Amino acid sequence: LAAPPPTPAPRVDAPARAPSAGGRTLQLTYNDTHLDLDESSPTLTMGRSPKSGLVVKSPHISRTHALIESSNGAFFLVNQSANGSCLKVQGGAEVMCTERFELQGKGVIGLGPDFARCGEHIIEYRLL
């Protein structure tokens, strides 16, 4: 009999977690920062404040620019800034998020009115 294939190594950039009750995990990547969110971490703040869960250092970003919320097995981008946030789901069009938008599949988030103004401050996401 052939040996079973090797088990893939766990990600070393994020702590291993047991699957949540809904089994959904949202992975976020910004520069060298990697975060995994699930139902045990239902809200993440994003902005330039050092108190933010994901600090994005840019003078064009609000202290608390946006939130990621988990609700009923879904993840939402919730804009908190007068400037808005932008979102692009892979294979889709760029969307301006002025309030709340459900994240689907994988894509990118920009903290600003459009990606041209976000520069290198783009957050990648992937829903597992």
Chimera marker file (.cmm) of the C-alpha trace (Angstrom):
<marker_set name="trace">
<marker id="1" x="0.000" y="0.000" z="0.000" r="1" g="1" b="0" radius="0.5"/>
<marker id="2" x="1.159" y="3.530" z="-0.756" r="1" g="1" b="0" radius="0.5"/>
<marker id="3" x="1.789" y="5.901" z="2.107" r="1" g="1" b="0" radius="0.5"/>
<marker id="4" x="-0.904" y="8.552" z="2.658" r="1" g="1" b="0" radius="0.5"/>
<marker id="5" x="-0.071" y="12.041" z="1.353" r="1" g="1" b="0" radius="0.5"/>
<marker id="6" x="1.624" y="14.330" z="3.865" r="1" g="1" b="0" radius="0.5"/>
<marker id="7" x="-0.576" y="16.582" z="5.961" r="1" g="1" b="0" radius="0.5"/>
<marker id="8" x="-0.114" y="20.261" z="5.042" r="1" g="1" b="0" radius="0.5"/>
<marker id="9" x="1.668" y="22.324" z="7.678" r="1" g="1" b="0" radius="0.5"/>
<marker id="10" x="-0.512" y="24.794" z="9.602" r="1" g="1" b="0" radius="0.5"/>
<marker id="11" x="-0.100" y="28.509" z="8.880" r="1" g="1" b="0" radius="0.5"/>
<marker id="12" x="2.687" y="29.887" z="11.034" r="1" g="1" b="0" radius="0.5"/>
<marker id="13" x="1.542" y="33.498" z="10.742" r="1" g="1" b="0" radius="0.5"/>
<marker id="14" x="-1.739" y="32.958" z="12.617" r="1" g="1" b="0" radius="0.5"/>
<marker id="15" x="-2.584" y="30.896" z="15.679" r="1" g="1" b="0" radius="0.5"/>
<marker id="16" x="-4.343" y="27.620" z="14.970" r="1" g="1" b="0" radius="0.5"/>
<marker id="17" x="-7.986" y="27.635" z="16.029" r="1" g="1" b="0" radius="0.5"/>
<marker id="18" x="-10.689" y="25.053" z="16.237" r="1" g="1" b="0" radius="0.5"/>
<marker id="19" x="-13.413" y="25.637" z="13.651" r="1" g="1" b="0" radius="0.5"/>
<marker id="20" x="-16.228" y="27.851" z="14.902" r="1" g="1" b="0" radius="0.5"/>
<marker id="21" x="-19.761" y="26.544" z="15.230" r="1" g="1" b="0" radius="0.5"/>
<marker id="22" x="-20.642" y="27.979" z="11.819" r="1" g="1" b="0" radius="0.5"/>
<marker id="23" x="-17.297" y="26.824" z="10.439" r="1" g="1" b="0" radius="0.5"/>
<marker id="24" x="-16.615" y="30.193" z="8.767" r="1" g="1" b="0" radius="0.5"/>
<marker id="25" x="-13.257" y="31.928" z="9.060" r="1" g="1" b="0" radius="0.5"/>
<marker id="26" x="-12.236" y="35.237" z="7.514" r="1" g="1" b="0" radius="0.5"/>
<marker id="27" x="-8.525" y="35.642" z="6.801" r="1" g="1" b="0" radius="0.5"/>
<marker id="28" x="-7.187" y="39.201" z="6.496" r="1" g="1" b="0" radius="0.5"/>
<marker id="29" x="-3.732" y="40.180" z="5.250" r="1" g="1" b="0" radius="0.5"/>
<marker id="30" x="-2.289" y="43.692" z="5.386" r="1" g="1" b="0" radius="0.5"/>
<marker id="31" x="1.438" y="43.969" z="4.643" r="1" g="1" b="0" radius="0.5"/>
<marker id="32" x="3.040" y="41.532" z="7.125" r="1" g="1" b="0" radius="0.5"/>
<marker id="33" x="-0.032" y="41.265" z="9.370" r="1" g="1" b="0" radius="0.5"/>
<marker id="34" x="-2.220" y="38.160" z="9.083" r="1" g="1" b="0" radius="0.5"/>
<marker id="35" x="-5.433" y="37.803" z="11.098" r="1" g="1" b="0" radius="0.5"/>
<marker id="36" x="-8.037" y="35.037" z="11.241" r="1" g="1" b="0" radius="0.5"/>
<marker id="37" x="-11.521" y="35.997" z="12.437" r="1" g="1" b="0" radius="0.5"/>
<marker id="38" x="-14.338" y="33.674" z="13.404" r="1" g="1" b="0" radius="0.5"/>
<marker id="39" x="-17.361" y="33.740" z="15.695" r="1" g="1" b="0" radius="0.5"/>
<marker id="40" x="-15.094" y="33.864" z="18.761" r="1" g="1" b="0" radius="0.5"/>
<marker id="41" x="-13.728" y="37.234" z="17.531" r="1" g="1" b="0" radius="0.5"/>
<marker id="42" x="-16.907" y="38.842" z="16.173" r="1" g="1" b="0" radius="0.5"/>
<marker id="43" x="-15.651" y="42.428" z="15.642" r="1" g="1" b="0" radius="0.5"/>
<marker id="44" x="-12.392" y="43.909" z="14.364" r="1" g="1" b="0" radius="0.5"/>
<marker id="45" x="-11.708" y="47.646" z="14.124" r="1" g="1" b="0" radius="0.5"/>
<marker id="46" x="-9.531" y="48.968" z="11.297" r="1" g="1" b="0" radius="0.5"/>
<marker id="47" x="-7.991" y="52.426" z="11.206" r="1" g="1" b="0" radius="0.5"/>
<marker id="48" x="-4.960" y="54.516" z="12.070" r="1" g="1" b="0" radius="0.5"/>
<marker id="49" x="-5.594" y="54.472" z="15.848" r="1" g="1" b="0" radius="0.5"/>
<marker id="50" x="-3.042" y="52.379" z="17.748" r="1" g="1" b="0" radius="0.5"/>
<marker id="51" x="-6.069" y="50.881" z="19.557" r="1" g="1" b="0" radius="0.5"/>
<marker id="52" x="-7.429" y="49.406" z="16.294" r="1" g="1" b="0" radius="0.5"/>
<marker id="53" x="-7.343" y="45.648" z="15.878" r="1" g="1" b="0" radius="0.5"/>
<marker id="54" x="-5.750" y="46.244" z="12.462" r="1" g="1" b="0" radius="0.5"/>
<marker id="55" x="-3.686" y="49.436" z="12.375" r="1" g="1" b="0" radius="0.5"/>
<marker id="56" x="-3.356" y="51.022" z="8.932" r="1" g="1" b="0" radius="0.5"/>
<marker id="57" x="-0.911" y="53.918" z="9.107" r="1" g="1" b="0" radius="0.5"/>
<marker id="58" x="-1.983" y="56.540" z="6.605" r="1" g="1" b="0" radius="0.5"/>
<marker id="59" x="-2.951" y="60.187" z="7.171" r="1" g="1" b="0" radius="0.5"/>
<marker id="60" x="-5.890" y="59.677" z="4.787" r="1" g="1" b="0" radius="0.5"/>
<marker id="61" x="-7.521" y="57.035" z="6.989" r="1" g="1" b="0" radius="0.5"/>
<marker id="62" x="-9.770" y="57.768" z="9.971" r="1" g="1" b="0" radius="0.5"/>
<marker id="63" x="-8.785" y="56.656" z="13.472" r="1" g="1" b="0" radius="0.5"/>
<marker id="64" x="-11.632" y="54.130" z="13.366" r="1" g="1" b="0" radius="0.5"/>
<marker id="65" x="-12.277" y="53.869" z="9.641" r="1" g="1" b="0" radius="0.5"/>
<marker id="66" x="-14.187" y="50.585" z="9.370" r="1" g="1" b="0" radius="0.5"/>
<marker id="67" x="-15.173" y="47.425" z="11.212" r="1" g="1" b="0" radius="0.5"/>
<marker id="68" x="-15.439" y="43.781" z="10.278" r="1" g="1" b="0" radius="0.5"/>
<marker id="69" x="-18.424" y="42.186" z="12.021" r="1" g="1" b="0" radius="0.5"/>
<marker id="70" x="-19.509" y="38.565" z="12.195" r="1" g="1" b="0" radius="0.5"/>
<marker id="71" x="-23.228" y="37.842" z="12.369" r="1" g="1" b="0" radius="0.5"/>
<marker id="72" x="-25.108" y="34.572" z="11.764" r="1" g="1" b="0" radius="0.5"/>
<marker id="73" x="-22.162" y="32.940" z="9.968" r="1" g="1" b="0" radius="0.5"/>
<marker id="74" x="-21.529" y="35.912" z="7.662" r="1" g="1" b="0" radius="0.5"/>
<marker id="75" x="-18.869" y="38.652" z="7.758" r="1" g="1" b="0" radius="0.5"/>
<marker id="76" x="-19.613" y="42.300" z="6.999" r="1" g="1" b="0" radius="0.5"/>
<marker id="77" x="-17.495" y="45.347" z="6.207" r="1" g="1" b="0" radius="0.5"/>
<marker id="78" x="-19.033" y="48.256" z="8.131" r="1" g="1" b="0" radius="0.5"/>
<marker id="79" x="-17.829" y="51.706" z="7.122" r="1" g="1" b="0" radius="0.5"/>
<marker id="80" x="-17.323" y="54.211" z="9.971" r="1" g="1" b="0" radius="0.5"/>
<marker id="81" x="-15.754" y="57.044" z="7.955" r="1" g="1" b="0" radius="0.5"/>
<marker id="82" x="-17.255" y="59.992" z="6.069" r="1" g="1" b="0" radius="0.5"/>
<marker id="83" x="-14.764" y="59.154" z="3.286" r="1" g="1" b="0" radius="0.5"/>
<marker id="84" x="-16.170" y="55.655" z="2.787" r="1" g="1" b="0" radius="0.5"/>
<marker id="85" x="-14.419" y="52.367" z="2.136" r="1" g="1" b="0" radius="0.5"/>
<marker id="86" x="-14.090" y="50.409" z="-1.086" r="1" g="1" b="0" radius="0.5"/>
<marker id="87" x="-14.330" y="46.715" z="-1.744" r="1" g="1" b="0" radius="0.5"/>
<marker id="88" x="-13.613" y="44.482" z="-4.702" r="1" g="1" b="0" radius="0.5"/>
<marker id="89" x="-14.653" y="40.831" z="-4.674" r="1" g="1" b="0" radius="0.5"/>
<marker id="90" x="-12.408" y="38.735" z="-6.937" r="1" g="1" b="0" radius="0.5"/>
<marker id="91" x="-13.888" y="38.763" z="-10.428" r="1" g="1" b="0" radius="0.5"/>
<marker id="92" x="-16.295" y="41.581" z="-9.560" r="1" g="1" b="0" radius="0.5"/>
<marker id="93" x="-16.470" y="45.329" z="-9.832" r="1" g="1" b="0" radius="0.5"/>
<marker id="94" x="-15.200" y="47.839" z="-7.294" r="1" g="1" b="0" radius="0.5"/>
<marker id="95" x="-17.936" y="48.789" z="-4.824" r="1" g="1" b="0" radius="0.5"/>
<marker id="96" x="-18.082" y="51.899" z="-2.629" r="1" g="1" b="0" radius="0.5"/>
<marker id="97" x="-19.144" y="50.887" z="0.884" r="1" g="1" b="0" radius="0.5"/>
<marker id="98" x="-20.780" y="53.754" z="2.765" r="1" g="1" b="0" radius="0.5"/>
<marker id="99" x="-22.557" y="51.606" z="5.346" r="1" g="1" b="0" radius="0.5"/>
<marker id="100" x="-22.496" y="47.781" z="5.562" r="1" g="1" b="0" radius="0.5"/>
<marker id="101" x="-21.540" y="45.199" z="2.936" r="1" g="1" b="0" radius="0.5"/>
<marker id="102" x="-21.415" y="41.388" z="3.215" r="1" g="1" b="0" radius="0.5"/>
<marker id="103" x="-18.024" y="39.915" z="2.306" r="1" g="1" b="0" radius="0.5"/>
<marker id="104" x="-18.084" y="37.039" z="-0.181" r="1" g="1" b="0" radius="0.5"/>
<marker id="105" x="-15.336" y="34.707" z="-1.464" r="1" g="1" b="0" radius="0.5"/>
<marker id="106" x="-12.074" y="36.608" z="-1.583" r="1" g="1" b="0" radius="0.5"/>
<marker id="107" x="-11.027" y="40.081" z="-2.590" r="1" g="1" b="0" radius="0.5"/>
<marker id="108" x="-9.569" y="43.343" z="-1.354" r="1" g="1" b="0" radius="0.5"/>
<marker id="109" x="-10.677" y="46.158" z="0.969" r="1" g="1" b="0" radius="0.5"/>
<marker id="110" x="-9.503" y="49.743" z="0.692" r="1" g="1" b="0" radius="0.5"/>
<marker id="111" x="-9.959" y="52.240" z="3.490" r="1" g="1" b="0" radius="0.5"/>
<marker id="112" x="-10.924" y="55.226" z="1.382" r="1" g="1" b="0" radius="0.5"/>
<marker id="113" x="-13.377" y="56.199" z="-1.354" r="1" g="1" b="0" radius="0.5"/>
<marker id="114" x="-11.565" y="54.280" z="-4.120" r="1" g="1" b="0" radius="0.5"/>
<marker id="115" x="-8.506" y="52.087" z="-4.631" r="1" g="1" b="0" radius="0.5"/>
<marker id="116" x="-6.581" y="54.826" z="-6.470" r="1" g="1" b="0" radius="0.5"/>
<marker id="117" x="-6.498" y="56.850" z="-3.225" r="1" g="1" b="0" radius="0.5"/>
<marker id="118" x="-5.628" y="53.894" z="-0.996" r="1" g="1" b="0" radius="0.5"/>
<marker id="119" x="-2.113" y="53.455" z="-2.394" r="1" g="1" b="0" radius="0.5"/>
<marker id="120" x="-0.355" y="50.528" z="-0.762" r="1" g="1" b="0" radius="0.5"/>
<marker id="121" x="-2.901" y="50.400" z="2.072" r="1" g="1" b="0" radius="0.5"/>
<marker id="122" x="-4.935" y="47.493" z="0.669" r="1" g="1" b="0" radius="0.5"/>
<marker id="123" x="-6.255" y="44.702" z="2.882" r="1" g="1" b="0" radius="0.5"/>
<marker id="124" x="-6.697" y="41.289" z="1.269" r="1" g="1" b="0" radius="0.5"/>
<marker id="125" x="-9.435" y="39.012" z="2.565" r="1" g="1" b="0" radius="0.5"/>
<marker id="126" x="-10.464" y="35.414" z="2.039" r="1" g="1" b="0" radius="0.5"/>
<marker id="127" x="-13.569" y="33.743" z="3.438" r="1" g="1" b="0" radius="0.5"/>
<marker id="128" x="-13.109" y="30.061" z="4.292" r="1" g="1" b="0" radius="0.5"/>
<link id1="1" id2="2" r="1" g="1" b="0" radius="0.2"/>
<link id1="2" id2="3" r="1" g="1" b="0" radius="0.2"/>
<link id1="3" id2="4" r="1" g="1" b="0" radius="0.2"/>
<link id1="4" id2="5" r="1" g="1" b="0" radius="0.2"/>
<link id1="5" id2="6" r="1" g="1" b="0" radius="0.2"/>
<link id1="6" id2="7" r="1" g="1" b="0" radius="0.2"/>
<link id1="7" id2="8" r="1" g="1" b="0" radius="0.2"/>
<link id1="8" id2="9" r="1" g="1" b="0" radius="0.2"/>
<link id1="9" id2="10" r="1" g="1" b="0" radius="0.2"/>
<link id1="10" id2="11" r="1" g="1" b="0" radius="0.2"/>
<link id1="11" id2="12" r="1" g="1" b="0" radius="0.2"/>
<link id1="12" id2="13" r="1" g="1" b="0" radius="0.2"/>
<link id1="13" id2="14" r="1" g="1" b="0" radius="0.2"/>
<link id1="14" id2="15" r="1" g="1" b="0" radius="0.2"/>
<link id1="15" id2="16" r="1" g="1" b="0" radius="0.2"/>
<link id1="16" id2="17" r="1" g="1" b="0" radius="0.2"/>
<link id1="17" id2="18" r="1" g="1" b="0" radius="0.2"/>
<link id1="18" id2="19" r="1" g="1" b="0" radius="0.2"/>
<link id1="19" id2="20" r="1" g="1" b="0" radius="0.2"/>
<link id1="20" id2="21" r="1" g="1" b="0" radius="0.2"/>
<link id1="21" id2="22" r="1" g="1" b="0" radius="0.2"/>
<link id1="22" id2="23" r="1" g="1" b="0" radius="0.2"/>
<link id1="23" id2="24" r="1" g="1" b="0" radius="0.2"/>
<link id1="24" id2="25" r="1" g="1" b="0" radius="0.2"/>
<link id1="25" id2="26" r="1" g="1" b="0" radius="0.2"/>
<link id1="26" id2="27" r="1" g="1" b="0" radius="0.2"/>
<link id1="27" id2="28" r="1" g="1" b="0" radius="0.2"/>
<link id1="28" id2="29" r="1" g="1" b="0" radius="0.2"/>
<link id1="29" id2="30" r="1" g="1" b="0" radius="0.2"/>
<link id1="30" id2="31" r="1" g="1" b="0" radius="0.2"/>
<link id1="31" id2="32" r="1" g="1" b="0" radius="0.2"/>
<link id1="32" id2="33" r="1" g="1" b="0" radius="0.2"/>
<link id1="33" id2="34" r="1" g="1" b="0" radius="0.2"/>
<link id1="34" id2="35" r="1" g="1" b="0" radius="0.2"/>
<link id1="35" id2="36" r="1" g="1" b="0" radius="0.2"/>
<link id1="36" id2="37" r="1" g="1" b="0" radius="0.2"/>
<link id1="37" id2="38" r="1" g="1" b="0" radius="0.2"/>
<link id1="38" id2="39" r="1" g="1" b="0" radius="0.2"/>
<link id1="39" id2="40" r="1" g="1" b="0" radius="0.2"/>
<link id1="40" id2="41" r="1" g="1" b="0" radius="0.2"/>
<link id1="41" id2="42" r="1" g="1" b="0" radius="0.2"/>
<link id1="42" id2="43" r="1" g="1" b="0" radius="0.2"/>
<link id1="43" id2="44" r="1" g="1" b="0" radius="0.2"/>
<link id1="44" id2="45" r="1" g="1" b="0" radius="0.2"/>
<link id1="45" id2="46" r="1" g="1" b="0" radius="0.2"/>
<link id1="46" id2="47" r="1" g="1" b="0" radius="0.2"/>
<link id1="47" id2="48" r="1" g="1" b="0" radius="0.2"/>
<link id1="48" id2="49" r="1" g="1" b="0" radius="0.2"/>
<link id1="49" id2="50" r="1" g="1" b="0" radius="0.2"/>
<link id1="50" id2="51" r="1" g="1" b="0" radius="0.2"/>
<link id1="51" id2="52" r="1" g="1" b="0" radius="0.2"/>
<link id1="52" id2="53" r="1" g="1" b="0" radius="0.2"/>
<link id1="53" id2="54" r="1" g="1" b="0" radius="0.2"/>
<link id1="54" id2="55" r="1" g="1" b="0" radius="0.2"/>
<link id1="55" id2="56" r="1" g="1" b="0" radius="0.2"/>
<link id1="56" id2="57" r="1" g="1" b="0" radius="0.2"/>
<link id1="57" id2="58" r="1" g="1" b="0" radius="0.2"/>
<link id1="58" id2="59" r="1" g="1" b="0" radius="0.2"/>
<link id1="59" id2="60" r="1" g="1" b="0" radius="0.2"/>
<link id1="60" id2="61" r="1" g="1" b="0" radius="0.2"/>
<link id1="61" id2="62" r="1" g="1" b="0" radius="0.2"/>
<link id1="62" id2="63" r="1" g="1" b="0" radius="0.2"/>
<link id1="63" id2="64" r="1" g="1" b="0" radius="0.2"/>
<link id1="64" id2="65" r="1" g="1" b="0" radius="0.2"/>
<link id1="65" id2="66" r="1" g="1" b="0" radius="0.2"/>
<link id1="66" id2="67" r="1" g="1" b="0" radius="0.2"/>
<link id1="67" id2="68" r="1" g="1" b="0" radius="0.2"/>
<link id1="68" id2="69" r="1" g="1" b="0" radius="0.2"/>
<link id1="69" id2="70" r="1" g="1" b="0" radius="0.2"/>
<link id1="70" id2="71" r="1" g="1" b="0" radius="0.2"/>
<link id1="71" id2="72" r="1" g="1" b="0" radius="0.2"/>
<link id1="72" id2="73" r="1" g="1" b="0" radius="0.2"/>
<link id1="73" id2="74" r="1" g="1" b="0" radius="0.2"/>
<link id1="74" id2="75" r="1" g="1" b="0" radius="0.2"/>
<link id1="75" id2="76" r="1" g="1" b="0" radius="0.2"/>
<link id1="76" id2="77" r="1" g="1" b="0" radius="0.2"/>
<link id1="77" id2="78" r="1" g="1" b="0" radius="0.2"/>
<link id1="78" id2="79" r="1" g="1" b="0" radius="0.2"/>
<link id1="79" id2="80" r="1" g="1" b="0" radius="0.2"/>
<link id1="80" id2="81" r="1" g="1" b="0" radius="0.2"/>
<link id1="81" id2="82" r="1" g="1" b="0" radius="0.2"/>
<link id1="82" id2="83" r="1" g="1" b="0" radius="0.2"/>
<link id1="83" id2="84" r="1" g="1" b="0" radius="0.2"/>
<link id1="84" id2="85" r="1" g="1" b="0" radius="0.2"/>
<link id1="85" id2="86" r="1" g="1" b="0" radius="0.2"/>
<link id1="86" id2="87" r="1" g="1" b="0" radius="0.2"/>
<link id1="87" id2="88" r="1" g="1" b="0" radius="0.2"/>
<link id1="88" id2="89" r="1" g="1" b="0" radius="0.2"/>
<link id1="89" id2="90" r="1" g="1" b="0" radius="0.2"/>
<link id1="90" id2="91" r="1" g="1" b="0" radius="0.2"/>
<link id1="91" id2="92" r="1" g="1" b="0" radius="0.2"/>
<link id1="92" id2="93" r="1" g="1" b="0" radius="0.2"/>
<link id1="93" id2="94" r="1" g="1" b="0" radius="0.2"/>
<link id1="94" id2="95" r="1" g="1" b="0" radius="0.2"/>
<link id1="95" id2="96" r="1" g="1" b="0" radius="0.2"/>
<link id1="96" id2="97" r="1" g="1" b="0" radius="0.2"/>
<link id1="97" id2="98" r="1" g="1" b="0" radius="0.2"/>
<link id1="98" id2="99" r="1" g="1" b="0" radius="0.2"/>
<link id1="99" id2="100" r="1" g="1" b="0" radius="0.2"/>
<link id1="100" id2="101" r="1" g="1" b="0" radius="0.2"/>
<link id1="101" id2="102" r="1" g="1" b="0" radius="0.2"/>
<link id1="102" id2="103" r="1" g="1" b="0" radius="0.2"/>
<link id1="103" id2="104" r="1" g="1" b="0" radius="0.2"/>
<link id1="104" id2="105" r="1" g="1" b="0" radius="0.2"/>
<link id1="105" id2="106" r="1" g="1" b="0" radius="0.2"/>
<link id1="106" id2="107" r="1" g="1" b="0" radius="0.2"/>
<link id1="107" id2="108" r="1" g="1" b="0" radius="0.2"/>
<link id1="108" id2="109" r="1" g="1" b="0" radius="0.2"/>
<link id1="109" id2="110" r="1" g="1" b="0" radius="0.2"/>
<link id1="110" id2="111" r="1" g="1" b="0" radius="0.2"/>
<link id1="111" id2="112" r="1" g="1" b="0" radius="0.2"/>
<link id1="112" id2="113" r="1" g="1" b="0" radius="0.2"/>
<link id1="113" id2="114" r="1" g="1" b="0" radius="0.2"/>
<link id1="114" id2="115" r="1" g="1" b="0" radius="0.2"/>
<link id1="115" id2="116" r="1" g="1" b="0" radius="0.2"/>
<link id1="116" id2="117" r="1" g="1" b="0" radius="0.2"/>
<link id1="117" id2="118" r="1" g="1" b="0" radius="0.2"/>
<link id1="118" id2="119" r="1" g="1" b="0" radius="0.2"/>
<link id1="119" id2="120" r="1" g="1" b="0" radius="0.2"/>
<link id1="120" id2="121" r="1" g="1" b="0" radius="0.2"/>
<link id1="121" id2="122" r="1" g="1" b="0" radius="0.2"/>
<link id1="122" id2="123" r="1" g="1" b="0" radius="0.2"/>
<link id1="123" id2="124" r="1" g="1" b="0" radius="0.2"/>
<link id1="124" id2="125" r="1" g="1" b="0" radius="0.2"/>
<link id1="125" id2="126" r="1" g="1" b="0" radius="0.2"/>
<link id1="126" id2="127" r="1" g="1" b="0" radius="0.2"/>
<link id1="127" id2="128" r="1" g="1" b="0" radius="0.2"/>
</marker_set>
